[in-house]
Amino acid sequence: MSGRVGFDCEVLVIGGGIVGLSTAYAITRAAPGTRVVVLEKEPGPGRHQTAHNSGVIHSGVYYRPGSLKARYAVRGSAELVKFCAEYGIAHEVTGKLIVATERDELPRLHALVQRGRENGIPVRELGPAQITEYEPQVRGLAAIHVGTTGVCDFLAVAEQLAESAGATGASVRYDAEVTAVDRRPWGVAVRTAAGDVVRARVLVNCAGLQCDQVARLAGDDPGMRIVPFRGEYYELARPGLVRGLVYPVPDPAFPFLGVHLTRGIDGAVHVGPNAVPALAREGYTWRTVRPAELAGTLGWPGSWRTARKHWRYGAGELHRSLSKRAFATAVRRLLPAVRDTDLRPATAGVRAQAVLRDGTLADDFLIQERPRTVHVLNAPSPAATASLPIGREVARRALAVLGEA
């Protein structure tokens, strides 16, 4: 791949999830005529994190004011609702409850009220009687109602982004796993598993669960590793127990929101997720084990530092993974009427959690620029909600690199 034989495109995006496709979509609108190619290793768009989540349009109430997550979520939720309406994608703005069930959660709940207001989000405080007006079966000491939260079909959003980007000149290629990256002063060339070579002036790495590996293929040390966490879900056999979306008060020490109840656009109510280490980057069950990927996780110093710091939390999550009774007990804190038999196994998801060398769980978006390259190395929830503004930001950086070429 060392010879220069002309360019196949100006910008090459690796990863056909919702962030990669939003980036391609944004480039074709910001700079019409720019040739863009998206390479996705799966046979269709959004087959991993995009399609394996609770489908929630997040409001931004949780996120530190001024952080990328806060800015992108607040802006992105409104844009996403508009995008869904424009293209006829199933969605609904339902609002949600965040419920405190223990007294020691009340200060954290009040902090969320303040954080939400600082982020410009309408938040209403509720007492026990008001909770039951929204959710008759839910019990708690206090709650907040966040009116701008909703649900949608994120896979349909990704498919529409691919179609719209394609209609304005981008080429989205599936079954195109990248196996080699050759970066030179003149640009970047990549080779796929099928032996195809694509040459570009600028590379954008939106590979999600594989983003750190792609960074290393390009010769960059990202300073982090993706440690996959599986989120396991159940479906509620009695969906009538829940009207909308019900969340616990999250622990600010973790980038996870806890087990919650989500009525989706299809009317089904999903319960979860927990957060347990996956034994493969695409390990959607305990049976999926990839020794090389597991060795990479165990060989990263940050993994052990995280485990030593948070082993009690992890042990609880693992217990709930192995015991439906324990999972149901956790759910009953919010929804006392739930029985063990009400929980039916549903499809799991895997979160691409960036872990730094010192064991820090990266909690905000992490985007790095290198010669001829933009790496998206951490795109946590609310990445799907915020995909349109994130895509514009990554596109802006890619076009700036292109202008310097």
Secondary structure, DSSP 4 states (H G I P E B T S, - for coil): --S----SEEEEEE--SHHHHHHHHHHHHHSTT--EEEE-SSSSS-TTTTTSS--EE--STTSPTTSHHHHHHHHHHHHHHHHHHHHT--EEE--EEEEE-SGGGHHHHHHHHHHHHHTT--EEEE-HHHHHHH-TT---SEEEEETT-EEE-HHHHHHHHHHHHHHTT-EEESS--EEEEEEETTEEEEEETTS-EEEEEEEEE--GGGHHHHHHHTT---SEEEEEEEE--EEES-GGG-SSEEEEPPPTTSS---SEEEE-TTS-EEEE---EE-SSTT--STT---HHHHHHHHTSHHHHHHHHHSHHHHHHHHHHHH-HHHHHHHHHTT-TT--GGGEEE---EEEEEEEETTS-B--S-EEEEETTEEEEEE--TTTTTTHHHHHHHHHHHHHHHHHH-
